[in-house]
Amino acid sequence: MKTGSLLSAVLIAAGLAATAACSAAPRQRPVEGGPVDTGAGTLTSARKFLEGRWTLESFEVRPPGKAPITLKGQGTLAYDASGNLTMNIRTTDEKTSDLLRAAGIDIRDGVIATEGRTAIDMQNHTLTYFLQGQKPLIKGPLGMERPRHWVVEGDVLTLTTKDDAGQPLSIGRWRKSQAQ
């Protein structure tokens, strides 16, 4: 056998032996953890928390340079598992409706009503509404361009819209209904 052929045979044999040795060693698998989107403080837990029916406890509008307007009435808010939102707030007196309208709230026949989808921003603690098939609300304290900053205390959800300087324009407090 020539020296070149012998050297080639040795190199091939060494390569095959190395390959066999590597493939025979047990493989180390990555540690498996739970899904990233579960547990407290996640988008999934926030959506699950919001899901259901909420009853309005209080609603206040703070027009710049004017006295706050406290809504006299009732309301419901409903979120479903897909992030769809339905909100209805009904005032009980015409004076409050007139004041809200003058403050830039789109109120018709004593009712503030919206339907659409909700995007949740966990990092900034905001909800943003996207109305589908509806004329957007007029720009004002409840304008769709203003995200709702949310705070949760027990079973109470506080939604606040803010002006460009970060001052509250509207504050709504909603309590989760027990009957789902």
Secondary structure, DSSP 8 states (H G I E B T S, - for coil): --HHHHHHHHHHHHHHHHHHHHHHS----------TT-STTSHHHHHHHH-EEEEEEEEEE--TTS--EE--EEEEEEE-TT-EEEEEEEES-HHHHHHHHHTT---BTTEEEEEEEEEEETTTTEEEEEESSS----SSTT-TTS-EEEEEETTEEEEEEE-TTS-EEEEEEEEE-S--
